[in-house]
Amino acid sequence: MTTDYMIKIELRKVKQGEYFRRKPMAKTEFIRGHYNRKSQYDGFASFACNDTEDMNREIYLKPTTMVFIEPTY
C-alpha cells in the first residue's frame, strides 16, 4: 500500500458516513458519524467515528484533527 493516493484533510470537511483513516498506512478505517456540541461535561466539540471492523468501537475526535481519505473520481 502506498500513500501517494491518500489526501490529508481536516475531519470537519469529511462528509457524514464517509470513510477515512487516521494515518496513511493504517489498516483500520473509520466512518465519520454525528457531531457532538461542546458542553460543560464533555469539554470539547467532537465527531463520533465508528470502526468499520468492530461496530462497538467508537472514538471521538476534534473537528480539527487531520485524517486521510481516498480520492474519488
Secondary structure by P-SEA (a helix, b strand, c coil): cccccbbbbccccccccbbbbccccccbbbbbbbbbcccccccbbbbbbbbcccccbbbbbcccccbbbbbcc
